[in-house]
Amino acid sequence: MIDSDIAISVAALALQKSEKLAGVALRQFLENLRAVAGIQALSINDVLERAGISRPHVNMTVGDVERHIDAALALGIAPLPISSVRYPPMLRRMVDAPLVLFARGDIAVLERLPGVAVTGTRRATPHGLAIARRISQYLSDEGQVVVSGLTVGIDAAAHEGAMNGKSPAIAVLAHGLERATPARVRPLADRILEEGGAWVSEHPPGVRATPASLASCHRIQVGFTCASIIVEGGEQSASTAHAEFCRRENRMMFAVLPQPGSNVSTSSGLPEALVAQHGATPIHSRADYPAMVDAVLTQAARLGVVP
């Protein structure tokens, strides 16, 4: 881990928490640090000085943040400020990108982004789970990093499929990275780390998941990817949040829609709406997978970030 990434993360979180510098001003300050000569050697005091805030004015807050960062580092969790060369470029482009991202595992996998998000309902059907595994393994074998949320249902199946392929995967969590929750996904979560993947969150250790953070982590998934595949879900599924972020960020969307009359049955209310109303590309069967990958590569090039 680059030492200045740690120093900048501590200073950024302290400035944000103390409200000495926050919002757009803090984001702009951190962005400007990317052009600073010798950024690799900056200390916490250097960052504060450049922000025009003397250490005594935020010393208590800095101490609190340092303790949280030290706890994270002890668990193998690395803080990545938005100024870091390791911060995913497409996520940085988002107006509400996290000022500090936390990552656990092989951070080098972030250099392989953009990936492809595979997501869907927690109330998955057997066919939906099988399709999520199959699509994710195909993407992984084709060199794509599969990104999902590690929640039960389609997300967990997506990670299972990706782990059966040739590429590492990324799990975006809605809480701190000291452990994966719920407990039933922990073996899968551990496997992601063991096989060269990573867990990522915008939350430091100790923060628990909330309905709001579960919805917001879809934003991070979209920021990591050039395209998303919605496998299944009802029209009121939580995956609608993912689709909203895709539309906001102009990401390509695919939606699984089995051919009418086939013996494949999935919860298709959301995929049907995305295809009919929002221009999502339907995936009817595995015969569509090669064209899907071609479209993903074209989209990555169009967005100007090629893995």
N, C-alpha and C positions, 0 to 999 in steps of 0.2 A: 504494500500500500504506500502510495506517495505521501510523505509526511505533511506536505502542505495541504493535501486534501483533508487531513484530520484537522489541522489548524483552521482552515477556512470554514469547515463544517461547524466547529465549536464557535467561532466568532459569528458566523451567520445565524446559528440558532440562538445564540445569546442576544444578538441585536434584535432578532425577531421577537423573542420572548420578552425582552425588556421594553420593546417598542421604541427604542432609541433610533432605530432605522427599520422600516418595515414596508410591506406592500411593494408597489412598483419601484420605489426608490432603492430598496434592498436588492430586488431582482436586477435592476440596472447596474448597481454597484458590483454585484457578483459577476455579471456578464462582462463588465469592463475589466475585471481582474484577469480574464483570459489573455488580454493583450499586454499584461505587465511583464516586463523583462525580469527574469529571475523568480518567477512565480513559484518554482519548485522549492525555494528556500524561505518562503514566507512563514513567520511565526504568528501565533494568535495576536500578539501585540502589534505586529506589523499590519495585520489586516484591520484591526481596530483603528490604528493610527491613520491608515488610508481612508477609513470611513469617517474620520473626523470625530471619533469618540474615544475619549481617554479611558484607560483600563479601570481607574477607580470608580467611574460612573456605572460600570456594568460588572464589577469584580465578583459580586455575589452570584449574579446570574451566570457568568462564565464558569464559576466553580461548580454550580449545579449541572450545567451542560457537560463540563469535563467529566464529571462522575458518571453521567449517563453514557457518554462516548467511551470512556474507559471500560464500562461494563459491556458495551457492545463489542469492543475490540477483544475482550477476554473470551467472548463467545465465537470469535471468528467473523464478526459482523463488521463490514467496512462501510464507513460513511463516504458518499460521493457527492460533493457539492456541484451545483450546476456549472461552476467554472472549470470542473475537472475534464481532462482529455478523455476520461473513461465514462463520462456521463453520456448516455445514448443521444446522438444528435437529433433524431426525430422527436424524442420526448422533449428535448430542450426547446424545440420550435413551438411547443404548445404554450399558450398564454398563461395557463395555470399549472405549468410544470412544477413539481416539488423543488424547493430550493436545495434540499438535501435528500438524497436517495440512499437507502440502506440495502446492502447486498451481502448475502452469505453464500459461500460456495466458490466455484471457479469464476471469478469476475471476468475472465477472458471471454466467456460466452457472450458477454455484452457487445464485444467487438464484432460478433457475427450477425448482429441485428442490421436491418429489420427482419423480423420473423413473421410468423403467421399465427394469429390467435384462433383457437378452437374453443368454443364455449357453448353453453346451453343450459337448460333447466336442471335443477336438482332433482326434480321428479321425473327422472328419465325412464323411458321404456327400454325393454331388452334390446329391441332393434336400434334405438337411438344410441345406446351404450356401445353396441357392436360397430356401428357406423363411425362413431367418434374415435374409437380405437383404430379402425382401419384407415380412416383419413389421416389421422395423426402419424401413424406408422409410415404411410406413403410419403407424407411431407418430410418426415425425419430421414427416410431413406434417400430422398431427393436433395438432402443437404439443408433443409429449412429448419430453423429453430422454432419449435412449437411453444407458444406462450398461452398459459391459461391460469385459472384462479385457484386450483387445487381444492375447490369445494366438492362435496359429494355430488354424484351424478355425472353429467356430461364432462365437466372440467376434470374430474379425477380420471375418467375413462380416456380423455384426451392425453393426459400425462402418461397413463399406462401404455397407450399406443406409441407415443413418442419414445418411451424408454425401450420399446421393442425394436425401434429403428436405429439408425446409425448416428444421429445427431443428439447433442444434449438439449435439455429443455429448461424453460424458465417458468417458475411459479410466482405469480404476483399475489402477495398476501395482504389481507386487510388489517393486519395487526403487527406488533413487534415480532422480530425474527428469532426470539429465544427458543421457541418451539412452534411446530405447526399444529393447528387446530382445525377441526375436531380430532380427537385421538385416533379415530378410525383411519385417517389419511396419513398418519405419521410414518408408517412403513414405506408408503409411496413417496412421501416427502423426503425421507432419508435416502431413498434410492436415487432421487433426482440429484442430490448432492454427491453421492458416491459415484455416480456415472458422469461427472463433469458438468452438471447443470448448476443452477443457482436459484435461490429464493430472493425475492426483491420486495421491498415495501417502502412507502413514504413515512412510515411510523417507526420511532425508535423502540428499543426493547421496553417492555412493560405496558405498552399500549394495547388494549383489547379491541377486538373487532366490534363494530356497531353497524346497524343497518346502513348508516350514511357511509361508513368507510368501506363496507362491502360493495356498495354501488360505485363509490369513487375509485376503487381499484380497477374497474373496467377502463377508466381513463388512462391508467398506467399501461394496461395491456395494449390499448390502441396506440399509445405513444411508443411502444416497442415494435409495432408491426406495420406492415404496408397493406395488409388485408386481414379480414376476419371471416371465419366460417361459423355461422349459427346453425347448430345441428338440429336442435328441436326446442320447443317451448310454446306455451300458450301465449295469446296476445298480451296478457298481463304479466308475463314472466319477468323475472329480474333481469333477464338478458336484454330486455328492451333498453336498459341503461347503456349496455354495450353498443347496441345499434345506434343510439343517440350520439354517442361519442364518435362512432364511425362516420356518421353523417356530418357532424360538426367539423371533423378533421379531414373530410374528403378522402376517407379510406375506402378501398374496394370491399364490398361485402358479397359473400356467397351464402346461400341458404339451402339446406338439405330438403328436397321435396321428392320423395319416392314417386315413381311413375304411377299414375292412376291405374288401378286394377292389379297392381303387383301385390305380392303377399307380405310386403314390408309395411309395417304400421308404426308411425311415429306421431308425437304431438307436434302438429305442423301449423298451428295457428299463427305463431310469430313468423316462421319462414314464409308462409303464404303471403302475409301482409308485407314483408320486406321485399318480396319479389314483385308483388302487384303494385305497391305504392311507392317504393323507394329504389327500384332499379337493381335490387340484389340479383346476382347471377344464380340460377338454380343448379343444384347438383342432384341429378336424378339417380345416378348409379356410378359404380367405380369406373365405367368407361369415360366419365367426365373428368377424371383426376388428371390426366396429362394436360388437358387444356387449362385446367385450374392452375397448375404449376406454371405453365407458360404465361398465364395472365398475371400471376403473382410477380414473376420476374420482370415483366413489362412494367407493372405498376411501381416496383422498387426503383427501376431505372427512371421512370417518369418523375418520381418524387425526389430524385437526385441523390439517393442514398443506396448504394449497391453493396451488399455484403461481400 
